[in-house]
Amino acid sequence: FEALCVFSPHYNTVEAEEDKCVKFESGLRPDIKQLIGFFEIRDFPTLMTKARICDEDGKAKSSYYKALNDWKGKGPD
């Protein structure tokens, strides 16, 4: 997202920080967008960090439940 913003003069100004955040949020996966949207973060580096944390937490959670289901599926013989 940031690499593409370089080509848009609008997003390269201090005044456009809020617009940049809103645009970034609109492209997030729905699960992350729902979590992040409530905070109304309008500092772009902070928004990116929080979105990355949510993504990593979601992946860790999925892996945990997948492993748990695999373990339960094997059960005692």
N, C-alpha and C positions, 0 to 999 in steps of 0.2 A: 504494500500500500504506500509506504513512504517513498519507495523508489519511483512510483508513478506520480506521486504528488509533485515531484520536481518539475514535471512538465505542465503543471497547472499553476499559473501565476497567482491565482486567487488563494490557494492553500499555502503559499509561501510568505504570507504576511502574519504579523502578530495578531492582527484583528480577526483573522480567519481561524484561530485555534479552536474555537467552539464549533464552527462549521466542519472542520477537519475531524473533530471527535465524533460529531453526529454522523458524518459520512462513514467513518470507520466502523462505528457501532452498527450501522445499517447492513454492513457486509458480514457481520459475525454470524456464526451458527446460532440457530434459535435458542438452544439451551444456554449458551454463553451470553447471548444478547439479553436474555431474560434476567440473568444474575447481575450483569454489569449495568443494565439500563436503570435500575432503581437508584444507583449511586449518583447518576448524572455527573460523571467525571468529565471535566472540561479542560484537563491538562493532558495533552496527547501522550507524552512519555508514561505518565501514570496509568492512563487508559490501556496502553499497550501492555504494560507490565501486569495489570490486573487481568486482562484478557488471557494472557499467556498462562498465568497461574491457574485460572479457571479451566483452561484447556488441559493443562498437565494434571490437575486434580481429577478431572473427568476421566482421563485416560487411566489414571491410577485406580480409580474407583471401579471402572469397567474391568480392569485386569484382576482386581481383587475378587469381584463377584464371579468372574469367569472361573478363576482358580477354585473358589469355594464350591461352585456348581460341579466342576469336574471332580473335586474331592468327594462330594456327597454322592455323585453318580456312581462312583466305584463301590462304595459301601462295603460292609463285611461280606466275605464269601461264605 
